[in-house]
Amino acid sequence: MDSFLAIERQSRARTLAVCSLLVLAVGLVFGQTVRHEFFNFDDNLYVYENRQVSAGLSAEGIYWAFADRHSANWHPLTWLSLMADCQVYGLHAGGHHVSNDVLHAATAVLLFLVLWRMTGGFWPSALVAAIFALHPLRVESVAWVTERKDVLSGLFFMLTLAAYVHHAGGAGKRGQSPFVRSTRRAVPANGDCPLFPAHRPFSWGRYLLLVVVFALGLLAKQSLVTLPLVLLLLDWWPLRRTGTAATRFSLPWSLIVEKIPLFLLSIAASAVAVWAASETQTPDEPLPFWWRIGNALISSVAYLGQFFCPLGLAAFYPRPGLDLPIWKICGAFFILAAITAGSWACRRRYSYLLMGWLWYLVVLLPAIGLVQVGIGAMADRFSYLPHIGLCIALVWGAAELLRRRPFWQSAWGIAAASVLAALMGCAWRQTSFWRDSETLWTHTLACTSQNFVAHNCLGQALADRNRWGEAIAEYREALEIKPDSADALNNLGLALFRLQRLPEAIVEYRKALEIEPDHAEAHNNLAVVLAGRGCLGEAIKHYHKALELKPDYAQAHNNLAMALAHQDRFGEAIAEYRKTLVLMPDSAETLNNLGYLMERLGRLDEAIVNYQKAVEIKPELPEAHANLGNVLASRGRIGEAMAQYREALEVATRYNNRALAEAMRARIARCEAGSLLPQPQPTAVQRPPKP
């Protein structure tokens, strides 16, 4: 008895050690992301410019997560997790990155425990989990906040496997699944994992748990739709629930019937994914189906190559033209066919080879591009779960060689440690490229050619740092590759506008609208230039068009309000400012401008309220301090007015706003002299548009 307890304690200690090392390794590789920024590729749509998400958890946000198909996706659980992050971290990017790291580490630990439970192979399961956790191809999924859906759905993928093993373990001596009429023991005798005990009777509760966990995974990302097929593969190996010898590949109907609820959930999720993707408005022509098949074959082989040689990884791989080389398509087909035939031929003695290979193909299927989504040819994140199948086949194959030649044990241990160390180094380096947008896109351009998206995004990163000349050069490079890109033309127009090259900016905006008449940002930005040149009527038309296309476009509401105010249409302007504040409640500039209109209309109490809110939100806004001081002075509250003038003077001096500083000194002098202040005109704050 004492020896049994000692073995049990040793097993638990060994398990805890492996789990701890997996978490530590993930922390060493991906922990650097705590200092990383958001990226200018979808992170704005998912987090920092998404009003519903950035506001944190709320009843309105929860309803939106389930009711909306924002960014051509429907993944409410992902939205809720991002909202929870904003609730805790606000818009501090490091906190969001830490959440991704934690989810990835948890997924790796669960992969180890589930594999061990299914196969009884402790060290092979640990090695598979380590390769999965540390492979450089994981970087995109973990280091990119937008890909929260990857790491979250990956966690639920593993939880579904755990729930399935928990359910399938009931088909033993003390219980019989109503779906499976005959079965062998689900797990080898040496495969007991403390987390998932074996020999449980069938339970509808455990089966319901399986269905619920799978449904939650689909709410995180619909790409899990092929998971029921993976469960069928696991029934054959390693669970041996087929009731047949390992030399045959057959699945009783009872096992398929058992998974009908899961297949129904997959069908429903696929329909939802198609519905969500139908929102996408892209000027690109639909790609021929033969091209999509060819690209799928080439990409499947490319992911294989990246698994063994993860060099030159990029954030975006440009889609090739329609003239795909026939030799590439045929070559990819023969490679895939040869591997499939080889693994099929080995199914009698090495069942894990066929299971691992089919896992790779089945899990990759939803993301391989047969259904046209996005503008890229492939993406590192698409390999997040598929590569687990390759890891299983490779590691179990190595374990079989080791079993036949035990004297190689030391050499295999050194080789495994060396591989993991190399993967850690490569993954750490790849993660470092994701520290900010400029670094990421510069690296992407070094790894790819003819990359329109990378040039455009690098231009935006440079523009965010006010390096307008360099940004213009990148936008022009993007337009050399894709001359009909409305986004690049709009961004080029904005850069020219910031350099006060207004006629050129107007030309670029009009080109963008010729190509894509429904480009809301181009309408707004063109209107800003037109309004600055005094063409208020035409500008207002473009603002209205932008808001017709994008009703929640806060910047357009704000800009329209300023244009209406210049036409003395104060009532309409106030209505637009109020709409802006619904979308951007913390916009101090909008509050100041609304106060300006209230003051012009003689509604001084309302003006004071808006000015006070503006200075509370943004104390370094000198115009709001000055305007608040003016209203207070007109009410005879000279002491309070002087305090606001001094605040305005301090901020204006700090930011070298000489004109406003001189005006504040003059007003302070008048107040100190006790002379009556003339009624000054309030100052509106105008900010240039955002790209």
C-alpha positions as CSV (number, residue, x, y, z in Angstrom):
1,M,0.0,0.0,0.0
2,D,2.8,2.4,0.9
3,S,4.5,1.7,-2.4
4,F,1.3,2.4,-4.3
5,L,0.9,5.7,-2.5
6,A,4.5,6.6,-3.3
7,I,4.0,5.9,-7.0
8,E,0.8,8.0,-6.9
9,R,2.6,10.9,-5.3
10,Q,5.4,10.6,-7.8
11,S,2.9,10.6,-10.7
12,R,1.2,13.7,-9.4
13,A,4.5,15.5,-8.9
14,R,5.7,14.6,-12.4
15,T,2.4,15.8,-13.9
16,L,2.6,19.1,-11.9
17,A,6.2,19.5,-13.1
18,V,5.3,19.1,-16.8
19,C,2.3,21.5,-16.5
20,S,4.4,24.1,-14.7
21,L,7.2,23.8,-17.3
22,L,4.7,24.3,-20.1
23,V,3.3,27.5,-18.4
24,L,6.8,28.7,-17.7
25,A,8.0,28.1,-21.3
26,V,4.9,30.0,-22.7
27,G,5.7,32.8,-20.3
28,L,9.3,33.0,-21.4
29,V,8.4,33.2,-25.1
30,F,5.3,35.3,-25.1
31,G,5.6,37.2,-21.8
32,Q,7.3,40.0,-23.7
33,T,4.0,40.9,-25.3
34,V,3.0,42.7,-22.0
35,R,5.1,45.6,-23.4
36,H,3.6,45.3,-26.9
37,E,1.1,47.7,-28.5
38,F,-2.1,47.2,-30.4
39,F,-1.6,46.8,-34.1
40,N,-3.2,48.8,-36.9
41,F,-4.6,45.7,-38.6
42,D,-8.1,44.9,-37.2
43,D,-7.2,45.7,-33.5
44,N,-9.0,49.0,-34.0
45,L,-12.1,47.2,-35.2
46,Y,-11.9,44.6,-32.4
47,V,-10.9,46.8,-29.5
48,Y,-9.7,50.3,-29.3
49,E,-12.0,51.9,-31.8
50,N,-14.9,49.6,-31.1
51,R,-17.3,51.5,-28.9
52,Q,-19.1,48.4,-27.7
53,V,-16.0,46.5,-26.7
54,S,-13.9,49.4,-25.2
55,A,-16.8,50.3,-22.9
56,G,-16.4,47.0,-21.1
57,L,-19.1,44.6,-20.0
58,S,-22.6,46.1,-20.2
59,A,-26.1,44.9,-21.1
60,E,-26.0,46.8,-24.4
61,G,-22.6,45.3,-25.2
62,I,-23.8,41.7,-24.4
63,Y,-26.8,42.2,-26.7
64,W,-24.6,43.6,-29.4
65,A,-22.2,40.6,-29.2
66,F,-25.0,38.2,-29.9
67,A,-27.0,40.3,-32.3
68,D,-24.4,41.9,-34.5
69,R,-22.0,40.5,-37.2
70,H,-19.3,43.0,-36.8
71,S,-16.2,42.6,-39.1
72,A,-18.0,39.9,-41.0
73,N,-17.8,37.6,-38.0
74,W,-20.2,36.2,-35.4
75,H,-18.3,35.1,-32.3
76,P,-20.1,36.5,-29.3
77,L,-17.9,34.7,-26.7
78,T,-14.8,36.3,-28.2
79,W,-16.4,39.7,-28.0
80,L,-17.4,39.1,-24.4
81,S,-13.8,38.1,-23.5
82,L,-12.5,41.3,-25.1
83,M,-15.1,43.3,-23.2
84,A,-14.0,41.7,-20.0
85,D,-10.4,42.6,-20.7
86,C,-11.5,46.2,-21.3
87,Q,-13.4,46.1,-18.0
88,V,-10.2,45.1,-16.2
89,Y,-7.4,46.7,-18.2
90,G,-9.1,49.4,-20.1
91,L,-7.2,50.1,-23.4
92,H,-3.8,49.1,-22.0
93,A,-2.6,46.7,-24.7
94,G,-0.4,44.7,-22.4
95,G,-3.3,43.4,-20.4
96,H,-5.0,42.1,-23.5
97,H,-1.8,40.4,-24.6
98,V,-1.5,38.7,-21.2
99,S,-5.0,37.3,-21.5
100,N,-3.9,35.7,-24.8
101,D,-0.8,34.3,-23.2
102,V,-2.8,32.7,-20.4
103,L,-5.3,31.2,-22.7
104,H,-2.6,29.7,-24.9
105,A,-0.8,28.2,-21.8
106,A,-4.0,26.7,-20.6
107,T,-4.7,25.2,-24.0
108,A,-1.2,23.6,-24.0
109,V,-1.6,22.1,-20.5
110,L,-5.0,20.7,-21.4
111,L,-3.6,19.2,-24.6
112,F,-1.0,17.4,-22.6
113,L,-3.5,16.1,-20.0
114,V,-6.1,15.0,-22.6
115,L,-3.5,13.2,-24.8
116,W,-2.0,11.4,-21.8
117,R,-5.5,10.3,-20.7
118,M,-6.3,9.0,-24.2
119,T,-3.1,7.3,-25.0
120,G,-1.4,6.5,-21.8
121,G,1.8,8.0,-23.2
122,F,3.1,10.5,-20.6
123,W,6.2,11.8,-22.3
124,P,5.0,11.7,-25.9
125,S,1.9,13.7,-24.7
126,A,4.2,16.2,-22.9
127,L,6.4,16.6,-26.0
128,V,3.4,17.1,-28.3
129,A,2.0,19.8,-26.0
130,A,5.5,21.5,-25.8
131,I,5.9,21.6,-29.6
132,F,2.4,23.0,-30.0
133,A,3.0,25.6,-27.3
134,L,6.4,26.8,-28.5
135,H,6.2,26.5,-32.3
136,P,6.8,29.9,-34.1
137,L,3.6,29.5,-36.0
138,R,1.7,30.0,-32.8
139,V,3.0,33.6,-32.6
140,E,0.3,35.2,-34.8
141,S,-2.5,33.7,-32.8
142,V,-1.0,34.6,-29.4
143,A,0.7,38.0,-30.0
144,W,-2.2,39.5,-32.0
145,V,-5.1,40.7,-29.8
146,T,-7.5,40.3,-32.7
147,E,-6.8,36.6,-32.7
148,R,-8.3,36.2,-29.3
149,K,-10.8,34.0,-31.2
150,D,-8.0,31.6,-32.0
151,V,-6.7,31.0,-28.5
152,L,-10.2,31.1,-26.9
153,S,-11.6,28.6,-29.4
154,G,-8.4,26.5,-29.0
155,L,-9.1,26.3,-25.2
156,F,-12.7,25.1,-25.9
157,F,-11.4,22.6,-28.5
158,M,-9.3,21.0,-25.7
159,L,-12.1,21.3,-23.2
160,T,-14.4,19.5,-25.7
161,L,-11.8,16.7,-26.1
162,A,-11.6,16.5,-22.3
163,A,-15.4,16.3,-22.0
164,Y,-15.5,13.6,-24.8
165,V,-12.9,11.5,-23.1
166,H,-14.8,11.9,-19.8
167,H,-17.9,10.8,-21.6
168,A,-16.2,8.0,-23.6
169,G,-14.5,6.6,-20.5
170,G,-18.0,5.6,-19.3
171,A,-18.2,2.8,-22.0
172,G,-16.4,0.4,-19.7
173,K,-17.3,-2.3,-17.3
174,R,-19.8,-0.5,-15.1
175,G,-21.7,1.4,-17.8
176,Q,-22.8,1.2,-21.4
177,S,-23.4,4.1,-23.7
178,P,-26.9,4.0,-25.2
179,F,-25.3,5.0,-28.5
180,V,-22.5,2.4,-28.6
181,R,-23.8,-1.1,-28.4
182,S,-20.4,-2.8,-28.1
183,T,-17.0,-1.4,-27.3
184,R,-13.6,-2.1,-25.9
185,R,-12.1,-0.3,-22.9
186,A,-11.6,3.3,-23.9
187,V,-8.2,3.8,-22.4
188,P,-5.1,1.6,-22.0
189,A,-4.4,0.3,-18.5
190,N,-1.5,2.6,-18.0
191,G,-3.3,5.7,-19.3
192,D,-5.1,6.8,-16.2
193,C,-4.7,10.6,-15.7
194,P,-5.8,11.9,-12.3
195,L,-7.8,14.7,-14.0
196,F,-10.0,12.3,-16.1
197,P,-10.6,9.1,-14.2
198,A,-11.6,6.0,-16.2
199,H,-14.4,3.4,-15.7
200,R,-17.4,5.7,-15.2
201,P,-20.9,4.6,-16.1
202,F,-22.7,6.4,-18.9
203,S,-24.2,9.7,-17.8
204,W,-26.5,12.0,-19.7
205,G,-25.0,14.8,-17.7
206,R,-21.5,14.2,-19.0
207,Y,-22.9,13.9,-22.6
208,L,-24.8,17.2,-22.1
209,L,-21.5,18.7,-20.8
210,L,-19.8,17.6,-24.0
211,V,-22.5,19.3,-26.2
212,V,-22.5,22.5,-24.2
213,V,-18.7,22.9,-24.2
214,F,-18.6,22.3,-28.0
215,A,-21.3,24.9,-28.5
216,L,-19.3,27.4,-26.4
217,G,-16.3,26.7,-28.7
218,L,-18.4,27.5,-31.7
219,L,-19.5,30.8,-30.1
220,A,-15.8,31.6,-29.9
221,K,-15.0,30.7,-33.5
222,Q,-16.9,28.7,-36.1
223,S,-13.8,27.0,-37.5
224,L,-14.4,24.3,-34.9
225,V,-17.1,22.9,-37.1
226,T,-15.0,19.9,-38.0
227,L,-14.4,18.8,-34.4
228,P,-17.0,16.0,-34.5
229,L,-15.0,14.4,-37.3
230,V,-11.9,14.6,-35.1
231,L,-13.8,12.8,-32.3
232,L,-14.6,10.0,-34.8
233,L,-10.9,9.8,-35.6
234,L,-10.1,9.5,-31.9
235,D,-12.7,6.7,-31.6
236,W,-10.5,4.7,-33.9
237,W,-7.2,5.7,-32.4
238,P,-6.4,6.0,-29.5
239,L,-9.7,5.3,-27.8
240,R,-10.5,2.1,-29.7
241,R,-14.2,2.6,-29.4
242,T,-14.9,1.1,-32.8
243,G,-15.1,-2.5,-31.5
244,T,-12.7,-3.6,-34.2
245,A,-9.0,-4.5,-34.3
246,A,-6.5,-1.7,-34.8
247,T,-5.7,-3.1,-38.2
248,R,-9.0,-2.0,-39.6
249,F,-10.3,1.5,-40.2
250,S,-14.1,1.3,-39.7
251,L,-16.6,3.3,-37.7
252,P,-19.9,1.7,-36.5
253,W,-23.0,3.7,-37.2
254,S,-23.6,3.9,-33.5
255,L,-20.6,6.1,-33.1
256,I,-21.8,8.4,-35.8
257,V,-25.3,8.5,-34.4
258,E,-23.8,9.4,-31.0
259,K,-22.4,12.6,-32.6
260,I,-25.5,13.7,-34.4
261,P,-26.2,16.6,-32.0
262,L,-22.6,17.8,-32.5
263,F,-23.0,17.6,-36.3
264,L,-26.2,19.6,-36.1
265,L,-24.4,22.3,-34.1
266,S,-21.7,22.3,-36.7
267,I,-24.2,22.8,-39.5
268,A,-25.9,25.6,-37.6
269,A,-22.5,27.3,-37.0
270,S,-21.5,27.0,-40.6
271,A,-24.8,28.6,-41.7
272,V,-24.1,31.5,-39.2
273,A,-20.6,31.9,-40.5
274,V,-21.9,32.2,-44.1
275,W,-24.5,34.7,-42.9
276,A,-21.9,36.8,-41.1
277,A,-19.4,36.7,-44.0
278,S,-22.2,37.9,-46.4
279,E,-21.8,41.4,-44.7
280,T,-18.4,41.8,-46.3
281,Q,-18.4,44.4,-49.0
282,T,-15.3,44.0,-51.2
283,P,-14.7,45.3,-54.7
284,D,-12.7,42.1,-55.5
285,E,-14.3,39.8,-58.0
286,P,-15.2,36.3,-56.8
287,L,-12.4,33.9,-57.3
288,P,-13.0,30.9,-59.6
289,F,-13.6,27.7,-57.7
290,W,-10.8,25.9,-59.5
291,W,-8.4,28.6,-58.3
292,R,-9.5,28.2,-54.7
293,I,-8.9,24.4,-55.0
294,G,-5.5,25.0,-56.4
295,N,-4.6,27.6,-53.7
296,A,-5.9,25.2,-51.0
297,L,-3.6,22.4,-52.2
298,I,-0.6,24.7,-52.4
299,S,-1.3,26.2,-49.0
300,S,-1.8,22.8,-47.4
301,V,1.7,21.8,-48.5
302,A,3.1,25.3,-47.5
303,Y,1.8,24.8,-43.9
304,L,3.6,21.4,-43.9
305,G,6.8,23.2,-44.9
306,Q,6.4,25.9,-42.3
307,F,5.9,23.2,-39.6
308,F,9.3,21.7,-40.3
309,C,11.0,25.0,-41.3
310,P,9.3,28.0,-39.6
311,L,11.4,30.7,-41.2
312,G,10.2,33.8,-43.1
313,L,6.9,34.0,-41.3
314,A,4.9,37.1,-42.0
315,A,1.7,38.8,-40.8
316,F,0.2,38.7,-44.2
317,Y,0.8,36.6,-47.3
318,P,-0.4,38.3,-50.5
319,R,-2.8,36.3,-52.6
320,P,-1.2,35.2,-55.9
321,G,-2.8,36.0,-59.2
322,L,-5.2,33.8,-61.2
323,D,-2.3,32.3,-63.2
324,L,-1.4,29.7,-60.5
325,P,1.4,27.5,-62.0
326,I,-0.1,24.2,-62.9
327,W,3.1,22.4,-61.8
328,K,2.6,23.8,-58.3
329,I,-1.0,22.6,-58.1
330,C,-0.1,19.2,-59.5
331,G,3.0,18.9,-57.3
332,A,1.0,19.8,-54.1
333,F,-1.7,17.3,-55.1
334,F,0.8,14.5,-55.5
335,I,2.6,15.4,-52.2
336,L,-0.7,15.3,-50.3
337,A,-1.9,12.2,-52.1
338,A,1.4,10.4,-51.4
339,I,1.3,11.2,-47.7
340,T,-2.3,10.1,-47.5
341,A,-1.6,6.8,-49.3
342,G,1.5,6.2,-47.1
343,S,-0.3,6.8,-43.8
344,W,-3.2,4.6,-45.1
345,A,-0.8,1.8,-45.9
346,C,0.7,2.0,-42.4
347,R,-2.7,2.0,-40.6
348,R,-2.3,-1.6,-39.6
349,R,0.8,-1.2,-37.5
350,Y,1.0,2.6,-37.0
351,S,-2.6,3.8,-36.5
352,Y,-1.4,7.1,-35.1
353,L,0.1,8.1,-38.5
354,L,-3.2,8.0,-40.3
355,M,-5.1,9.6,-37.4
356,G,-2.6,12.5,-37.1
357,W,-2.6,13.1,-40.8
358,L,-6.3,13.1,-41.1
359,W,-6.6,15.4,-38.0
360,Y,-4.3,17.9,-39.9
361,L,-6.5,17.8,-43.1
362,V,-9.9,17.8,-41.3
363,V,-9.1,20.7,-38.9
364,L,-7.5,22.8,-41.6
365,L,-10.4,22.4,-44.0
366,P,-12.6,25.3,-42.8
367,A,-9.7,27.8,-43.1
368,I,-8.1,26.5,-46.3
369,G,-9.9,29.0,-48.6
370,L,-12.5,26.8,-50.5
371,V,-15.0,29.4,-49.3
372,Q,-13.7,32.9,-50.3
373,V,-13.1,34.9,-47.2
374,G,-10.5,37.6,-46.8
375,I,-7.8,38.8,-49.2
376,G,-4.8,36.7,-48.2
377,A,-3.5,33.4,-49.6
378,M,-2.9,31.8,-46.2
379,A,-2.1,32.8,-42.6
380,D,0.0,31.4,-39.8
381,R,-3.0,31.5,-37.4
382,F,-4.8,28.9,-39.6
383,S,-2.3,26.3,-38.4
384,Y,-3.0,26.8,-34.7
385,L,-5.0,23.5,-34.2
386,P,-4.3,21.5,-37.4
387,H,-0.6,21.1,-36.6
388,I,-1.4,19.2,-33.5
389,G,-2.2,16.2,-35.7
390,L,1.2,16.4,-37.3
391,C,2.8,16.6,-33.8
392,I,1.0,13.5,-32.7
393,A,2.1,11.5,-35.8
394,L,5.7,12.7,-35.6
395,V,6.1,12.2,-31.8
396,W,4.4,8.8,-31.7
397,G,6.5,7.7,-34.6
398,A,9.6,8.7,-32.8
399,A,8.4,6.9,-29.7
400,E,7.9,3.7,-31.7
401,L,11.5,3.9,-33.0
402,L,12.6,4.4,-29.4
403,R,10.7,1.4,-28.3
404,R,12.4,-0.7,-30.9
405,R,15.8,0.7,-30.1
406,P,15.9,1.6,-26.4
407,F,19.7,2.2,-26.5
408,W,18.8,5.4,-28.4
409,Q,17.0,6.9,-25.4
410,S,19.6,9.4,-24.4
411,A,20.1,10.6,-28.0
412,W,16.4,11.0,-28.4
413,G,16.2,13.0,-25.2
414,I,18.9,15.3,-26.3
415,A,17.3,15.7,-29.7
416,A,13.9,16.5,-28.2
417,A,15.5,19.1,-25.9
418,S,17.4,20.6,-28.8
419,V,14.3,20.9,-30.9
420,L,12.3,22.6,-28.1
421,A,15.2,25.0,-27.4
422,A,15.4,25.9,-31.1
423,L,11.6,26.4,-31.3
424,M,11.7,28.6,-28.2
425,G,14.4,30.8,-29.7
426,C,12.6,31.1,-33.1
427,A,9.3,31.8,-31.4
428,W,10.8,34.4,-29.1
429,R,12.4,36.2,-32.1
430,Q,9.2,36.0,-34.1
431,T,7.2,37.4,-31.2
432,S,9.6,40.4,-30.9
433,F,8.6,41.5,-34.4
434,W,5.0,42.0,-33.1
435,R,6.0,44.7,-30.6
436,D,4.5,47.5,-32.8
437,S,3.0,48.1,-36.2
438,E,6.0,49.6,-37.8
439,T,8.3,46.7,-36.8
440,L,5.7,44.1,-37.8
441,W,5.1,45.5,-41.3
442,T,8.7,46.2,-42.0
443,H,9.5,42.6,-41.2
444,T,6.6,41.4,-43.3
445,L,7.9,43.3,-46.3
446,A,11.3,41.7,-45.8
447,C,9.7,38.3,-45.9
448,T,7.3,38.8,-48.8
449,S,7.1,40.6,-52.2
450,Q,4.3,42.5,-53.9
451,N,2.6,42.9,-50.5
452,F,0.0,45.7,-51.0
453,V,-1.5,45.2,-47.5
454,A,1.9,45.5,-45.8
455,H,2.9,48.7,-47.6
456,N,-0.5,50.3,-46.8
457,C,-0.4,49.3,-43.1
458,L,3.2,50.4,-42.8
459,G,2.2,53.8,-44.2
460,Q,-0.5,54.0,-41.5
461,A,2.0,53.1,-38.8
462,L,4.3,55.9,-40.1
463,A,1.4,58.3,-40.3
464,D,0.5,57.6,-36.7
465,R,4.0,58.9,-35.8
466,N,3.6,62.0,-38.0
467,R,6.2,60.8,-40.5
468,W,4.0,61.9,-43.4
469,G,6.6,61.9,-46.1
470,E,7.6,58.3,-45.4
471,A,3.9,57.4,-45.2
472,I,3.2,58.9,-48.6
473,A,6.0,56.8,-50.1
474,E,4.5,53.6,-48.6
475,Y,1.1,54.4,-49.9
476,R,2.4,55.0,-53.4
477,E,4.2,51.6,-53.2
478,A,0.9,50.0,-52.3
479,L,-0.8,51.8,-55.2
480,E,1.8,50.6,-57.6
481,I,0.8,47.0,-56.7
482,K,-2.9,47.6,-56.4
483,P,-3.9,50.9,-58.2
484,D,-7.6,50.4,-57.5
485,S,-7.3,50.4,-53.7
486,A,-9.7,52.9,-52.3
487,D,-8.2,52.5,-48.8
488,A,-4.7,53.3,-50.0
489,L,-6.0,56.3,-52.0
490,N,-7.9,57.6,-49.0
491,N,-4.8,57.2,-46.7
492,L,-2.7,58.9,-49.3
493,G,-5.2,61.8,-49.4
494,L,-5.1,62.1,-45.6
495,A,-1.3,62.3,-45.6
496,L,-1.3,65.0,-48.3
497,F,-3.9,66.9,-46.2
498,R,-1.7,66.8,-43.1
499,L,1.1,68.3,-45.2
500,Q,-1.4,71.0,-46.4
501,R,-1.2,69.8,-50.0
502,L,-4.9,70.2,-50.2
503,P,-5.5,70.1,-54.0
504,E,-3.6,66.9,-54.2
505,A,-5.5,65.5,-51.3
506,I,-8.8,66.3,-53.0
507,V,-7.7,64.5,-56.2
508,E,-6.8,61.3,-54.2
509,Y,-10.1,61.4,-52.3
510,R,-12.1,61.7,-55.5
511,K,-10.2,58.8,-57.0
512,A,-11.0,56.7,-54.0
513,L,-14.7,57.5,-54.4
514,E,-14.7,56.8,-58.1
515,I,-13.4,53.3,-57.3
516,E,-15.6,52.7,-54.2
517,P,-18.5,55.2,-54.0
518,D,-19.5,53.7,-50.6
519,H,-16.2,54.5,-48.8
520,A,-17.5,56.3,-45.7
521,E,-14.0,57.5,-44.6
522,A,-13.2,59.0,-48.0
523,H,-16.5,60.9,-48.0
524,N,-15.7,62.3,-44.5
525,N,-12.1,63.2,-45.3
526,L,-13.0,64.9,-48.6
527,A,-15.7,66.9,-46.8
528,V,-13.1,68.1,-44.3
529,V,-10.9,69.5,-47.0
530,L,-13.9,71.1,-48.8
531,A,-15.1,72.7,-45.6
532,G,-11.7,74.1,-45.0
533,R,-11.8,75.7,-48.4
534,G,-15.2,77.2,-47.8
535,C,-17.3,74.7,-49.8
536,L,-19.6,74.0,-46.9
537,G,-22.6,73.0,-49.0
538,E,-20.7,70.2,-50.8
539,A,-18.9,69.2,-47.6
540,I,-22.2,68.8,-45.8
541,K,-23.5,66.5,-48.6
542,H,-20.4,64.3,-48.2
543,Y,-20.8,64.2,-44.4
544,H,-24.4,63.1,-44.8
545,K,-23.3,60.4,-47.3
546,A,-20.7,59.1,-44.9
547,L,-23.3,58.9,-42.1
548,E,-25.7,57.2,-44.4
549,L,-23.1,54.5,-45.1
550,K,-21.8,54.4,-41.5
551,P,-24.4,55.7,-39.0
552,D,-22.1,55.2,-36.0
553,Y,-19.3,57.2,-37.5
554,A,-18.5,59.5,-34.6
555,Q,-15.9,61.7,-36.4
556,A,-18.3,62.4,-39.3
557,H,-21.1,63.4,-36.8
558,N,-18.6,65.8,-35.1
559,N,-17.3,67.2,-38.4
560,L,-20.9,67.7,-39.7
561,A,-21.8,69.6,-36.6
562,M,-18.9,72.0,-37.1
563,A,-19.9,72.6,-40.7
564,L,-23.5,73.3,-39.7
565,A,-22.3,75.6,-36.9
566,H,-20.4,77.6,-39.5
567,Q,-23.7,78.1,-41.4
568,D,-25.3,79.2,-38.2
569,R,-27.6,76.2,-38.2
570,F,-27.1,75.8,-34.5
571,G,-30.0,73.5,-33.7
572,E,-28.9,70.9,-36.3
573,A,-25.3,71.3,-35.1
574,I,-26.3,70.6,-31.5
575,A,-28.1,67.5,-32.5
576,E,-25.0,66.2,-34.3
577,Y,-22.8,67.0,-31.3
578,R,-25.2,65.0,-29.1
579,K,-25.0,62.1,-31.4
580,T,-21.2,62.3,-31.3
581,L,-21.2,62.2,-27.5
582,V,-23.4,59.1,-27.5
583,L,-20.6,57.4,-29.6
584,M,-17.7,59.2,-27.9
585,P,-18.8,60.3,-24.4
586,D,-15.3,61.2,-23.4
587,S,-14.6,63.6,-26.2
588,A,-13.5,66.8,-24.5
589,E,-13.3,68.6,-27.9
590,T,-16.9,67.8,-28.7
591,L,-18.1,68.9,-25.2
592,N,-16.2,72.2,-25.7
593,N,-17.8,72.8,-29.1
594,L,-21.2,71.9,-27.7
595,G,-20.7,74.4,-24.9
596,Y,-19.6,77.0,-27.6
597,L,-23.0,76.6,-29.3
598,M,-24.9,76.8,-26.1
599,E,-23.0,80.0,-25.2
600,R,-23.8,81.5,-28.6
601,L,-27.5,80.7,-28.0
602,G,-27.4,82.3,-24.6
603,R,-27.9,79.0,-22.7
604,L,-25.1,79.8,-20.3
605,D,-25.9,77.2,-17.6
606,E,-25.7,74.4,-20.2
607,A,-22.5,75.9,-21.6
608,I,-20.9,75.9,-18.2
609,V,-21.9,72.2,-17.7
610,N,-20.3,71.2,-21.0
611,Y,-17.2,73.2,-20.4
612,Q,-16.7,71.7,-16.9
613,K,-17.1,68.2,-18.3
614,A,-14.5,69.0,-21.0
615,V,-11.9,70.2,-18.5
616,E,-12.5,67.3,-16.2
617,I,-12.0,64.8,-19.0
618,K,-9.0,66.7,-20.6
619,P,-7.4,69.2,-18.3
620,E,-4.8,70.1,-21.0
621,L,-7.4,71.5,-23.4
622,P,-6.8,75.3,-23.1
623,E,-9.8,76.4,-25.2
624,A,-12.2,74.7,-22.7
625,H,-10.6,76.5,-19.8
626,A,-10.7,79.8,-21.6
627,N,-14.3,79.4,-22.6
628,L,-15.4,78.4,-19.1
629,G,-13.5,81.4,-17.8
630,N,-15.4,83.7,-20.2
631,V,-18.8,82.4,-19.1
632,L,-18.0,82.6,-15.4
633,A,-16.7,86.2,-15.9
634,S,-19.9,87.2,-17.7
635,R,-21.8,85.9,-14.6
636,G,-19.6,88.0,-12.3
637,R,-17.7,85.0,-10.9
638,I,-14.4,86.8,-11.4
639,G,-12.3,84.6,-9.0
640,E,-13.4,81.4,-10.7
641,A,-12.9,82.9,-14.1
642,M,-9.3,83.9,-13.2
643,A,-8.5,80.4,-12.1
644,Q,-9.7,79.0,-15.4
645,Y,-7.7,81.7,-17.3
646,R,-4.5,80.7,-15.4
647,E,-5.1,77.1,-16.2
648,A,-5.5,78.0,-19.9
649,L,-2.4,80.2,-19.8
650,E,-0.3,77.3,-18.2
651,V,-1.5,74.8,-20.8
652,A,-1.1,77.2,-23.7
653,T,2.4,78.1,-22.6
654,R,3.4,74.4,-22.2
655,Y,2.2,73.6,-25.7
656,N,3.6,76.8,-27.2
657,N,0.2,78.3,-28.2
658,R,1.4,81.9,-28.2
659,A,-1.8,83.5,-29.4
660,L,-4.0,81.9,-26.7
661,A,-1.4,82.6,-24.1
662,E,-1.3,86.3,-24.9
663,A,-5.1,86.4,-24.8
664,M,-5.1,84.8,-21.4
665,R,-2.6,87.2,-20.0
666,A,-4.6,90.1,-21.2
667,R,-7.8,88.8,-19.6
668,I,-6.1,88.0,-16.3
669,A,-4.7,91.6,-16.3
670,R,-8.2,93.0,-16.9
671,C,-9.6,90.9,-14.1
672,E,-6.8,92.0,-11.7
673,A,-7.4,95.7,-12.7
674,G,-11.1,95.3,-11.9
675,S,-12.2,96.5,-15.3
676,L,-15.2,95.0,-17.0
677,L,-14.4,92.3,-19.4
678,P,-15.8,92.6,-22.9
679,Q,-17.8,89.5,-23.9
680,P,-15.2,87.4,-25.8
681,Q,-16.2,85.0,-28.5
682,P,-16.0,81.4,-27.5
683,T,-13.5,79.2,-29.3
684,A,-14.4,75.9,-31.1
685,V,-11.8,73.2,-31.2
686,Q,-11.4,71.5,-34.6
687,R,-9.3,68.4,-35.1
688,P,-8.2,66.9,-38.4
689,P,-9.9,63.6,-39.3
690,K,-8.6,60.2,-38.5
691,P,-7.7,57.7,-41.3
